[in-house]
């Protein structure tokens, strides 16, 4: 349940690294579902995964942290995070 004072956002996460897309994509979907975030994956490859997530900013922060740690066999080098339509103008890049 979302508290009224929580900030809601739609953001694009671009995950770069040595990624096992076949195992990482289902992991991302499960992690987003556990956090209660809506998500859409728009690109997958062995070096880049792009997804859009929507929900409370604190939970998107948790999603980013979870993805940076990833499942066994995945090496995340960096995650580029940017707001989507009206979610603000700050772009945050966080190396993992």
Secondary structure by P-SEA (a helix, b strand, c coil): ccccccccbbbbbbbbcccccaaaaaaaaaaaaaabbbbbbcccccccccccccccaaaaaaaaaaaaaccccccccbbbbbbccccccbbbbbcc
